Every structure is written in C-alpha cells, then in structure tokens.
Amino acid sequence: MTIAGALSHGMKEVEVWLQTFAPGSKTPIHRHSCEEVFVVLKGRGTLFLASSSHEYPGKPQLFPISSNTTFSIPVNDPHQVVNTDGNEDLQMLVVISRPPVKVFIYNDWFMPHIAAKLKYPYYWDAECFDSPKDEL
C-alpha cells in the first residue's frame, strides 16, 4: 500500500518521522495500537512479521526490504525491523496512525501477547539523546 493509499483509507491523524538504523541494529519485537506504513529510502534489511490472532506471535514471516520498498503493518501485529547490511544505514520514512502510540515490547516471539510490556510513552531513539546523530 502506498502512503497516499493509506491516508485515503482512513488514516486521519498521522505522525511522520525519519528512522535510521545503523548496520546490524534493530527495533525490539513489538506491537502497537496503530497502523504503520514504511517507505525504505536506503539500505536493506528484514521485516519480521507475526499475527496477533493467536496466544503468542510464534515464528514470524520474513520479508526482505530494500530501497523503494513500501510495506504496512496492521494494528497490533508483532513485528521487528533489522538492518542486515554490515556497511550501510537502513533509512525509512515511517507514517503511523492515531498518535501517540502505545507500544508493547516482547522478549521473544513465543512470549504471550498478554505478557508483552507496555512502554508509554515510547521513544524509539531514547538511546540517542546523549549523542545526537546528524541524519544528513
């Protein structure tokens, strides 16, 4: 789905940000109370995506992502993004619906959904506050 398509399908309140992952870095395994659309600007990685329809996520599906890839994450589906490139940053434009986001963090893919830890508010770049990185 394109960003324009996502916005025309009901994403009335959105938040947009630029997310950059250093080589080898990743998001935690998590789910959240919003839809999310990614546009990969540069780099390559892997999207791990599982369903929220069972007691726990289980083994996720793996999707390779690279420049010009666009993908969306449904509400509450556990997922993780990993930069699999050893040399280049993975950079994405991210659009979320219904900010602010309530994020639930998993220790692993076999942790029950009800045991996931609520992090609210959640700052994706909290570890970067002491040493800001120039994105450009």
RANOR-V866069 format. One record per residue. N is the residue number from 1. RES is the residue in one small letter. PSI is psi in whole degrees, -180 to 180 (* if undefined). OMEGA is omega in degrees with one decimal (none if undefined). D_LAST is the distance of its C-alpha to the last C-alpha in Angstrom with 2 decimals. Layout:
n->[N;N]
res->[RES;RES]
psi->[PSI;PSI]
omega->[OMEGA;OMEGA]
d_last->[D_LAST;D_LAST]
//
This chain:
n->[1;2;3;4;5;6;7;8;9;10;11;12;13;14;15;16;17;18;19;20;21;22;23;24;25;26;27;28;29;30;31;32;33;34;35;36;37;38;39;40;41;42;43;44;45;46;47;48;49;50;51;52;53;54;55;56;57;58;59;60;61;62;63;64;65;66;67;68;69;70;71;72;73;74;75;76;77;78;79;80;81;82;83;84;85;86;87;88;89;90;91;92;93;94;95;96;97;98;99;100;101;102;103;104;105;106;107;108;109;110;111;112;113;114;115;116;117;118;119;120;121;122;123;124;125;126;127;128;129;130;131;132;133;134;135;136]
res->[m;t;i;a;g;a;l;s;h;g;m;k;e;v;e;v;w;l;q;t;f;a;p;g;s;k;t;p;i;h;r;h;s;c;e;e;v;f;v;v;l;k;g;r;g;t;l;f;l;a;s;s;s;h;e;y;p;g;k;p;q;l;f;p;i;s;s;n;t;t;f;s;i;p;v;n;d;p;h;q;v;v;n;t;d;g;n;e;d;l;q;m;l;v;v;i;s;r;p;p;v;k;v;f;i;y;n;d;w;f;m;p;h;i;a;a;k;l;k;y;p;y;y;w;d;a;e;c;f;d;s;p;k;d;e;l]
psi->[137;164;-43;-41;-42;-43;-35;-12;24;3;86;-37;121;161;138;135;163;125;128;128;126;160;131;-6;168;162;163;162;126;167;163;166;42;164;157;135;133;141;117;120;-39;160;-171;158;-161;135;126;125;129;174;150;6;-1;180;-33;162;-44;-170;122;159;146;132;121;140;148;179;136;7;137;133;158;151;124;158;130;6;123;140;167;140;131;131;110;0;132;-10;-28;144;150;120;132;146;128;133;126;151;159;52;157;154;136;116;135;124;137;146;-35;178;-8;14;130;145;-40;-14;-8;141;125;129;108;123;157;128;111;-32;27;-35;-12;-6;-36;-26;82;143;132;116;-21;*]
omega->[177.3;176.6;178.7;177.8;178.8;-178.9;-179.8;179.6;170.0;176.7;-174.0;176.0;-177.2;171.8;-177.5;175.0;177.2;-177.9;-179.1;178.8;175.2;177.4;178.2;-177.9;-175.8;171.2;169.4;170.0;-174.4;170.1;178.6;-171.9;179.2;169.6;-179.4;177.5;179.3;168.5;-179.0;-178.4;177.7;179.2;178.5;-178.5;-180.0;170.7;173.1;-175.1;178.0;-177.1;175.2;-173.8;178.1;-178.6;178.5;-175.3;-176.4;-177.8;-177.5;169.4;179.0;178.8;175.3;177.5;179.6;-179.1;179.2;173.1;173.4;177.7;179.1;179.2;177.5;177.0;173.8;175.9;179.4;-177.9;178.2;175.4;-178.3;172.0;-177.0;179.9;-178.8;-173.7;-171.3;173.0;169.6;-176.6;-176.2;168.1;-174.4;177.1;176.9;175.5;171.7;176.6;-1.2;-172.7;169.8;-174.6;176.1;-174.9;178.3;173.6;179.8;-175.9;-178.3;174.8;179.4;179.6;-176.7;179.1;179.4;-174.6;177.1;173.7;-178.0;-5.7;179.9;178.8;-177.3;-176.1;-177.1;-179.4;-176.4;-174.1;-177.5;-179.1;-178.4;178.6;176.4;-175.8;-173.6;none]
d_last->[27.16;24.60;22.80;25.21;28.06;27.16;26.98;30.28;31.93;31.94;28.53;29.38;27.27;23.75;20.57;17.20;14.09;11.05;12.13;10.68;13.55;13.74;16.46;19.77;18.77;20.31;21.27;24.80;27.53;27.82;29.06;28.65;30.55;28.40;27.35;23.85;22.13;19.18;17.39;15.81;12.81;12.65;14.71;18.20;20.27;23.39;24.36;27.52;29.52;32.95;35.34;36.41;39.90;41.41;42.14;39.08;36.15;37.69;36.22;33.05;32.38;29.57;27.33;24.96;21.62;19.20;16.95;18.55;20.70;21.58;23.78;25.37;26.89;30.20;31.09;32.09;31.59;30.39;27.31;24.70;21.50;21.08;18.50;21.16;19.12;19.69;16.84;13.86;11.82;13.30;11.12;13.30;13.91;16.90;19.76;22.64;26.00;28.03;25.71;26.04;26.26;29.02;27.88;30.54;29.71;31.88;32.83;33.50;34.39;38.04;37.71;39.61;37.63;39.70;38.67;34.89;33.62;32.35;29.17;28.91;26.71;24.22;20.74;18.69;16.38;19.38;19.07;15.66;17.08;18.33;15.27;12.05;8.93;5.64;3.78;0.00]
//
